[in-house]
Structure formats: structure tokens, C-alpha cells
Amino acid sequence: MISEGRSFSSHERNCVFLNTGAADAAQGRFANISAVSGLDYPDDARAVALVDWDHDGDEDMWISNRNAPRLRLMRNDAPRTNHFLALRLEGNGKTTSRDAIGARVEVVLESSQPVTKDHPKSIKALRAGEGFLAQSSKWLHFGLGTAKAIDKVIVHWPGGEVEQFTGVDANHRYRLTQGTGKPQDVSAPDRKTKLAPSVQEVQPSTQVARIPLVELLPAPKTQYTDFEGKKHDLKTKSGRLLLVNLWASWCAPCQAELKEFSHRYDELQAKGIDVLALSVDGLGQDPSTRANAKRLVSSWKFPFSAGEATDALVNAFQQLHDLHVPLNEKLPLPSSFLIDKQGRLAVIYKGPVSVDTLLEDADHSEGDHLERIVRSAALAGESIRHPAVERAAVKAAVALQVQFGLGLQNSGNPVQAARLYIEALKLDPNNSSAHHFLGLVRHNQGREADAIKHLSEAVRIKPDYDLAHNSYGIALLEKGETDQAIKHFRLALKLQPGYAAAHNSLGVVFHRQKKYDVAIGHYHQALRSEPNWTSTQKNLGLSLQGLATKLLGQPFRVQNGQPDHATMHAALGNALRDRKDIPEAARHYQWALNLNSDLLPALNNLAWIRATDSNSELRNGSQAVKLAERCCPSRAWLM
């Protein structure tokens, strides 16, 4: 949902409910005071932390949001006519931590004010977290209402000790230290940070954005066409950067941008930046034509290269954008992509980009991850050089490289994918996914030694990696290590019992061993999870033919090149029945019905077995009746 720009809360306003206590009119229900509270903003609010920020005796709220404004301070400025007590606990460091998290505190009023439904006990627990992603102040704040006289404070320390503190007055702040029994009056500190109320101005919506990238992935290996119809590879010149600009002849901002590029092209060239302006006229639903773009280029005489983008090129840059940017929105016009000297995408520009910005970004890809993080941050600040931060940066880089590599692998670019997996493994040699997918590439390239090395590493690093166990098994099977292959296929199924690929793999093994009945069982398990897998359907047909040759002395005849697996199963059921192998016959009849629920021979013969067989595990009278009833309408029989 977030990647599509949608909100989890659908712009629902914040809600505030008031505990009405024992008020008769409320009838034991909370009162909705959302509107009058001033808190009912239409924000995507997330966390709420309570603290007496201005030290005036009532609690204020810090609220964080998913969207802007990310942080709100809601100061409680209601007139104060009642009383409060604020307590800060300190454990002894032995039986209780210094923070005293987990302590339970009860404020007992004087006996002249007994506990009633109108004046319940005042009890609070000190917790490390409050609600979702929030931690309120460690000061325990008690609202006392009109009561002023306090008898004592009882603290139940987490270590099990119970301690009383007396001499506590309303409208004060105290530190309660375990083992002393005496409260320490703490005056409110001066609040040095002054926060002035302000009106939150919502910035107008815009499609213009500069997106400097932290993780530098290779630019698409694709082609464009010049205006003479000749195809060219999209690539940088040695030691130079390339700005790929997507534009259209009808786009006014595009024309203004291209004019600036033309007028200041000497500056771009001096900085090592070449420009390639690719028209999208006529692509998709665009009503303009190639001729419109060609006329504009001819009249302006661009000092840089120009041509036509292809659908494949635009889609490739869109995919790179979507990989880096959470909101997967369609690229606007103009859009530009700065490719560095190593052929890596460094910066994405949505909307017009100035030459000054391009000159500043020419060196963006230099330096390490943390340096690029600082340069890419939306807000100014400093990056913390800490091992945990560096590990997080490496983890993010590896995840992005593997994800992009998998996309390239699935779209038919295994060589580029392998390069990304290798780069990922340089950063994290123990990344099981990179080993797995690189092993698959090497297996498909026929480099079995490399494939087995990486696939074995994948399952060593992550023993519960079901996909890798299946892939490793396939590589071992091709090497001739059948027993080891079966072991890994079964491990994959142990981890994921319905894993279709592993069932299909085992089916292949047992077919090769001429254990056709076992192979058929695995193929059916695979088709139960993936009914449209044509390769498994083909394998099932081969095993059915093999079993037919074994039982009947000849394979089935296939008409029109389309095997009828259900009919094959029924025929095999008949052959097994004639051989008195009734359990296997019943199994084939059932498989036939799974494929074709109206197949009369299978319905009739399975009904007979369920009705008459002496084996109690096969006999099932109620099922026999149901199967027979399904036969009867087809024969116009009357029951």
C-alpha cells in the first residue's frame, strides 16, 4: 500500500476518548471529545508520548506522524484548577534496575477522602514503552482532581520489595529512591528549549524531485534509436558521465530544460558530462509522433546526441526508479538519469533539472556508502560512524543488489545479474540469497562446479532455505549424485510441505529410476499447489506413459498431441485392478477424478471398490453412494 502512495488509515482523523468515571449520564461509556480536544487532525498519526513539557502540572503530547508534519507538540493549555503529583523512581541497582522499570506506584489520599467509585485508587506502573513506537516520560504523573492531602505513596519495586513514602504534598515533584523511605523534593528545571506555536504550511504537490542514490546499480543495458532509424547501445564514454534525458515535443518544461542544456553545454562538457536527449513521442498513449520530435531537433540543432526512446528503455528506467523510491509512481516529463563513469545510475531527476545542479552532482558517486548517505539526506546533518550504522548500510546495499539482480535474471539478463550477486558477496560473503541466485545462474550457464559451490554455501549459511535446497538438489542430480539430491529435495519439502518445485524434482528422480507410481504421486502433489505448471503436466504424462508400458506392455495412444491424463489414470486403475492391486487402482481412479470429476469409468469403478472391497481402509459406503449418484444422471438412471 505504501509503495503505491496509499495510507493505512485513509486520512482518518485522530480520536480522543474521555474516561467518564462514575458519571451516571455516561452509563459506563467513554465520551468522544475528539473535536473539542483540538487533536482531531487528519494526520497519519503513529506514536503518542506523554510528558509535562512546560512543567505546569498537566501532561502535554508529542505526536509523530507518517506524513507531514512528522512531529507535533500539543501543549495542554487548559485552565488548571485541580492538583497533581509527579514522581521519579530510582532503584537500588541490585534487586531493581536504576530506571525502576516495572515498578507499580499507588498514591493514597488521606482517610478523610475514602476510595469510592468517584475517587478510585490512583495506581500507575512505570513502563519502558507506551503504545506503538513510543516511550513517555519516566516521570509518573498523577492527576489528583480536587484532592490536596496525600497520606502516603506505596511503591511495589520490581524486585518484590514494598516501600512507603510519607511527607508528600500535592503540586510537587519528588524523586523516590529505593531503600530511603524519604521523598526528595525536585524543583522543575528551566526549559531552555523554547518552542513557539506555528501554523503548519502544506507545501504544494509537485512531481519535481532530485533523488541522489546511495546504492549505485548499473544503468540498463538497452538500446535507443537515432532519428535516422539506426540503433545504438546505451552506454557511457570512457571516463565520462552521461545524462539520459526523457522528453516530448509537446512538453514546455522539457523544451525550456533542453534550451538550458544547449546554451550551457560547454560547462557540462568541461565537467565531463555528456547529454543524450531521448524523445518519448508516440510511445504508449502519447498522441504525438516521431516526426514532431525530429522537426524540433532539426530546428534547434542540439549540440548533444538525440534520438528516440523505446518502451524497453523507459520501462528499464522506471523499474530502477521503483526499486529506489518507495512511491512507485509513473515517471513525469521531463525525467533525467545521471550515469557515472563506471556506468552506474547516480542521480534521478523527476521534472526539470538545472545545469547548476548537474555540475554539483557530477561527483556524487564518489566516496563510500556513508558519504553518499550524507549527500543524499533530505535534511542537513551528520552521519554517525558506528559499526551498527555501517552494518545497516551494507545490509541495505546487499538487499538492493540482490533484488535488482533477481529482476535482471528473471528478465533474461543473467550476466548482469551475476555481476550484481558477486558485488553483493564482496560486501557480505555470508548472504545466502546472493549465493543461491548466483548458483542458479552458474547452473544455467553449465558451470556446475561454481553452481554447486554457491548452492552448498547457501544451505550451509541458511539451513532452512527451502528454495536453495531444491536448487542444490537439481545441481547434484545433474552431477549424478542422486542420493544427495533426494536428501535435499526432501529437506525442502520438510521445510515447506507443499513446495511444488521440490515435488516436481522428486518426480523427475523417481521417473528416471522407473518408479513411475512414486513419480506420479509427487507430480500430483506439485499440481495441487501449481495446477498450471506445464512442465509438471508434461512430466506427469511421461510417467503415466512409462507406467502404462510397464503394466500394459505398450504406451497410450495420444490423439492430437494432447494427452488425456485423467483417461490414462483410469486405464491404469483398470490394469492395477486386474492385477489385484486394489489400493493402487483406487489411487489412480481418484487421481483421474481430481483431473476430470465427471469421468464415468473412474466414478463407476471407484464406487464399486468403496462399496464392495473387503479391506476396511478402502471400503466406504457413504462415499460409494455419492460416487454412484454422480454416475446416474449421466446415464439417465433413476435411483
Backbone hydrogen bonds, N-H to C=O, Kabsch-Sander energy under -0.5 kcal/mol:
donor,donor_aa,acceptor,acceptor_aa,energy
4,E,1,M,-0.8
5,G,2,I,-2.1
6,R,1,M,-2.5
12,E,9,S,-0.9
14,N,41,Y,-2.0
18,L,31,A,-3.3
20,T,18,L,-0.7
23,A,20,T,-1.8
26,A,23,A,-0.7
27,Q,23,A,-0.7
27,Q,24,D,-1.1
28,G,23,A,-0.7
29,R,26,A,-1.2
31,A,18,L,-2.4
33,I,16,V,-2.1
33,I,31,A,-0.9
37,S,33,I,-1.9
38,G,34,S,-0.7
38,G,35,A,-0.9
39,L,34,S,-0.8
40,D,34,S,-0.7
41,Y,39,L,-2.0
43,D,41,Y,-0.8
45,A,43,D,-1.3
46,R,64,S,-3.2
47,A,64,S,-0.6
49,A,62,W,-2.6
51,V,60,D,-2.0
53,W,51,V,-1.9
55,H,52,D,-0.9
60,D,51,V,-3.0
61,M,74,M,-2.4
62,W,49,A,-2.6
63,I,61,M,-0.5
63,I,72,R,-2.8
64,S,47,A,-2.3
65,N,70,R,-2.3
66,R,44,D,-2.9
72,R,63,I,-2.6
74,M,61,M,-3.5
74,M,72,R,-0.6
75,R,73,L,-0.8
77,D,75,R,-1.0
81,T,79,P,-0.8
83,H,145,G,-2.4
85,L,142,F,-1.9
86,A,172,H,-2.2
87,L,140,L,-2.3
88,R,174,Y,-2.6
90,E,176,L,-2.1
91,G,97,S,-0.5
91,G,98,R,-1.1
93,G,96,T,-2.0
100,A,97,S,-1.1
102,G,126,L,-3.1
103,A,100,A,-2.0
104,R,156,H,-2.0
105,V,124,K,-3.3
106,E,154,I,-2.7
107,V,122,S,-2.6
108,V,106,E,-0.6
108,V,152,K,-2.8
109,L,107,V,-0.6
110,E,149,A,-1.5
113,Q,110,E,-2.5
116,T,119,H,-1.4
122,S,107,V,-0.8
123,I,121,K,-0.8
124,K,105,V,-2.4
126,L,103,A,-2.7
127,R,125,A,-0.7
130,E,134,A,-3.2
133,L,131,G,-0.6
137,S,50,L,-2.4
140,L,87,L,-3.3
140,L,138,K,-0.6
141,H,139,W,-0.6
142,F,85,L,-3.1
142,F,140,L,-0.6
143,G,141,H,-0.5
144,L,83,H,-2.7
144,L,142,F,-0.6
145,G,83,H,-0.8
147,A,144,L,-1.6
150,I,148,K,-0.5
151,D,108,V,-2.0
152,K,108,V,-1.7
153,V,165,F,-2.7
154,I,106,E,-2.8
155,V,153,V,-0.5
155,V,163,E,-3.3
156,H,104,R,-3.2
156,H,154,I,-0.5
157,W,155,V,-0.9
157,W,161,E,-2.4
160,G,157,W,-2.2
163,E,155,V,-2.6
165,F,153,V,-2.7
166,T,181,G,-0.8
170,A,148,K,-0.8
171,N,84,F,-4.0
172,H,169,D,-0.6
174,Y,86,A,-2.5
175,R,184,Q,-2.6
176,L,88,R,-2.7
176,L,174,Y,-0.5
177,T,175,R,-0.7
177,T,182,K,-0.6
178,Q,90,E,-2.8
180,T,177,T,-1.8
181,G,177,T,-0.7
184,Q,175,R,-2.1
185,D,183,P,-0.6
186,V,173,R,-3.3
187,S,185,D,-0.5
192,K,190,D,-1.0
194,K,192,K,-0.7
195,L,193,T,-0.6
196,A,194,K,-0.6
201,E,199,V,-0.7
202,V,200,Q,-0.6
203,Q,201,E,-0.5
209,A,350,K,-2.7
211,I,209,A,-0.5
211,I,348,I,-3.3
213,L,346,A,-2.7
216,L,214,V,-0.6
217,L,215,E,-0.9
219,A,343,G,-2.8
222,T,220,P,-1.2
224,Y,232,H,-2.2
225,T,308,E,-2.1
226,D,230,K,-2.8
229,G,226,D,-2.0
232,H,224,Y,-2.7
234,L,222,T,-2.8
235,K,233,D,-0.9
240,R,237,K,-2.1
241,L,272,G,-3.3
242,L,339,I,-2.3
243,L,274,D,-3.1
244,V,242,L,-0.7
244,V,337,F,-2.7
245,N,243,L,-0.7
245,N,276,L,-2.7
246,L,244,V,-0.5
246,L,335,S,-3.4
247,W,245,N,-0.5
247,W,278,L,-1.9
251,C,248,A,-1.4
252,A,250,W,-0.8
255,Q,251,C,-1.9
256,A,252,A,-2.2
257,E,253,P,-2.2
258,L,254,C,-2.7
259,K,255,Q,-2.1
260,E,256,A,-1.8
261,F,257,E,-2.4
262,S,258,L,-2.2
263,H,259,K,-2.7
264,R,260,E,-2.1
265,Y,262,S,-1.1
267,E,264,R,-0.6
268,L,264,R,-1.5
269,Q,265,Y,-2.8
270,A,266,D,-2.3
271,K,267,E,-1.3
272,G,269,Q,-1.6
273,I,268,L,-2.9
274,D,241,L,-2.5
274,D,272,G,-0.6
276,L,243,L,-2.9
277,A,305,S,-2.4
278,L,245,N,-3.3
278,L,276,L,-0.7
279,S,277,A,-0.5
279,S,307,G,-3.1
280,V,247,W,-2.6
283,L,280,V,-2.1
286,D,283,L,-2.2
292,N,289,T,-0.7
293,A,289,T,-1.2
294,K,290,R,-2.5
295,R,291,A,-2.3
296,L,292,N,-1.7
297,V,293,A,-2.4
298,S,294,K,-2.3
299,S,295,R,-2.2
300,W,296,L,-2.1
301,K,297,V,-2.0
302,F,297,V,-0.6
305,S,275,V,-1.0
307,G,277,A,-2.1
308,E,225,T,-4.0
309,A,279,S,-2.8
314,V,310,T,-2.4
315,N,311,D,-2.7
316,A,312,A,-2.0
317,F,313,L,-2.1
318,Q,314,V,-2.4
319,Q,315,N,-2.5
320,L,316,A,-1.9
321,H,317,F,-2.4
322,D,318,Q,-2.7
323,L,319,Q,-1.8
324,H,320,L,-1.4
325,V,321,H,-2.8
328,N,3,S,-4.0
328,N,326,P,-1.0
329,E,327,L,-2.3
335,S,246,L,-1.4
336,S,349,Y,-2.6
337,F,244,V,-2.1
338,L,347,V,-2.6
339,I,242,L,-3.2
339,I,337,F,-0.7
340,D,344,R,-3.1
343,G,340,D,-1.9
345,L,217,L,-3.0
346,A,338,L,-3.1
347,V,338,L,-1.2
348,I,211,I,-2.2
349,Y,336,S,-2.9
350,K,209,A,-3.2
350,K,348,I,-0.5
351,G,334,P,-2.6
351,G,349,Y,-0.6
358,L,354,S,-1.8
359,L,355,V,-2.5
360,E,356,D,-1.9
361,D,357,T,-2.0
362,A,358,L,-0.6
362,A,359,L,-0.6
363,D,360,E,-0.6
364,H,361,D,-2.0
366,E,363,D,-1.5
372,R,368,D,-2.0
373,I,369,H,-2.4
374,V,370,L,-2.0
375,R,371,E,-2.0
376,S,372,R,-1.8
377,A,373,I,-1.0
377,A,374,V,-0.6
385,R,383,S,-0.6
386,H,384,I,-1.5
390,E,386,H,-2.5
391,R,387,P,-2.6
392,A,388,A,-2.1
393,A,389,V,-2.2
394,V,390,E,-2.4
395,K,391,R,-2.6
396,A,392,A,-2.3
397,A,393,A,-2.3
398,V,394,V,-2.8
399,A,395,K,-2.4
400,L,396,A,-2.0
401,Q,397,A,-2.3
402,V,398,V,-2.7
403,Q,399,A,-2.3
404,F,400,L,-2.6
405,G,401,Q,-2.5
406,L,402,V,-2.5
407,G,403,Q,-1.7
408,L,404,F,-2.2
409,Q,405,G,-2.8
410,N,406,L,-2.6
411,S,407,G,-1.2
412,G,409,Q,-1.2
413,N,408,L,-2.9
417,A,413,N,-2.1
418,A,414,P,-2.7
419,R,415,V,-1.7
420,L,416,Q,-1.7
421,Y,417,A,-2.3
422,I,418,A,-2.4
423,E,419,R,-2.2
424,A,420,L,-2.5
425,L,421,Y,-2.2
426,K,422,I,-1.4
427,L,423,E,-1.4
428,D,424,A,-2.6
431,N,428,D,-1.5
432,S,430,N,-0.9
435,H,431,N,-1.9
436,H,432,S,-2.6
437,F,433,S,-2.8
438,L,434,A,-2.2
439,G,435,H,-2.3
440,L,436,H,-2.0
441,V,437,F,-2.1
442,R,438,L,-2.6
443,H,439,G,-2.2
444,N,440,L,-2.4
445,Q,441,V,-1.5
446,G,443,H,-1.4
447,R,442,R,-2.6
448,E,446,G,-1.4
451,A,447,R,-2.3
452,I,448,E,-2.9
453,K,449,A,-2.0
454,H,450,D,-2.3
455,L,451,A,-2.7
456,S,452,I,-2.4
457,E,453,K,-1.5
458,A,454,H,-2.1
459,V,455,L,-1.8
460,R,456,S,-1.6
461,I,457,E,-2.8
462,K,458,A,-2.1
465,Y,462,K,-1.7
466,D,464,D,-1.2
469,H,465,Y,-2.0
470,N,466,D,-1.9
471,S,467,L,-2.3
472,Y,468,A,-3.0
473,G,469,H,-2.3
474,I,470,N,-2.1
475,A,471,S,-2.0
476,L,472,Y,-2.5
477,L,473,G,-2.4
478,E,474,I,-2.2
479,K,475,A,-1.3
480,G,476,L,-0.7
480,G,477,L,-1.0
481,E,476,L,-2.5
482,T,480,G,-1.5
485,A,481,E,-2.1
486,I,482,T,-2.8
487,K,483,D,-2.0
488,H,484,Q,-1.9
489,F,485,A,-2.4
490,R,486,I,-2.5
491,L,487,K,-1.8
492,A,488,H,-2.2
493,L,489,F,-1.9
494,K,490,R,-2.1
495,L,491,L,-1.9
496,Q,492,A,-2.1
499,Y,496,Q,-2.2
500,A,498,G,-0.8
503,H,499,Y,-1.8
504,N,500,A,-2.6
505,S,501,A,-2.3
506,L,502,A,-2.4
507,G,503,H,-2.3
508,V,504,N,-2.0
509,V,505,S,-2.0
510,F,506,L,-2.6
511,H,507,G,-2.1
512,R,508,V,-2.1
513,Q,509,V,-1.4
514,K,511,H,-1.8
515,K,510,F,-2.9
516,Y,514,K,-1.3
519,A,515,K,-2.3
520,I,516,Y,-2.9
521,G,517,D,-1.7
522,H,518,V,-1.7
523,Y,519,A,-2.3
524,H,520,I,-2.2
525,Q,521,G,-1.8
526,A,522,H,-2.3
527,L,523,Y,-2.6
528,R,524,H,-1.6
529,S,525,Q,-1.1
529,S,526,A,-0.6
530,E,526,A,-2.8
533,W,530,E,-1.7
534,T,532,N,-0.9
537,Q,533,W,-2.0
538,K,534,T,-2.6
539,N,535,S,-2.3
540,L,536,T,-2.7
541,G,537,Q,-2.0
542,L,538,K,-2.0
543,S,539,N,-2.2
544,L,540,L,-2.4
545,Q,541,G,-2.3
546,G,542,L,-2.3
547,L,543,S,-2.5
548,A,544,L,-2.4
549,T,545,Q,-2.4
550,K,546,G,-1.8
551,L,547,L,-2.6
552,L,548,A,-3.6
553,G,548,A,-0.7
553,G,549,T,-1.0
554,Q,548,A,-0.7
559,Q,557,R,-0.6
562,Q,559,Q,-2.0
565,H,563,P,-1.0
568,M,564,D,-2.2
569,H,565,H,-2.4
570,A,566,A,-2.2
571,A,567,T,-2.5
572,L,568,M,-2.6
573,G,569,H,-2.5
574,N,570,A,-2.1
575,A,571,A,-2.1
576,L,572,L,-2.6
577,R,573,G,-2.3
578,D,574,N,-2.5
579,R,575,A,-1.3
580,K,577,R,-1.8
581,D,576,L,-2.7
582,I,580,K,-1.4
585,A,581,D,-2.1
586,A,582,I,-3.0
587,R,583,P,-1.8
588,H,584,E,-2.0
589,Y,585,A,-2.4
590,Q,586,A,-2.3
591,W,587,R,-2.2
592,A,588,H,-2.5
593,L,589,Y,-2.1
594,N,590,Q,-2.0
595,L,591,W,-1.4
596,N,592,A,-2.5
599,L,596,N,-1.7
600,L,598,D,-0.8
603,L,599,L,-2.3
604,N,600,L,-3.1
605,N,601,P,-2.5
606,L,602,A,-2.2
607,A,603,L,-2.0
608,W,604,N,-2.0
609,I,605,N,-1.9
610,R,606,L,-2.6
611,A,607,A,-1.7
612,T,608,W,-2.3
613,D,609,I,-2.1
616,S,614,S,-0.6
618,L,615,N,-1.3
619,R,615,N,-2.3
620,N,610,R,-2.3
624,A,620,N,-2.2
625,V,621,G,-2.2
626,K,622,S,-1.9
627,L,623,Q,-2.5
628,A,624,A,-2.4
629,E,625,V,-2.6
630,R,626,K,-1.6
631,C,627,L,-1.1
632,C,628,A,-2.0
634,S,631,C,-0.7
635,R,631,C,-0.9
635,R,632,C,-1.1
636,A,632,C,-0.6
636,A,633,P,-0.7
637,W,632,C,-2.2
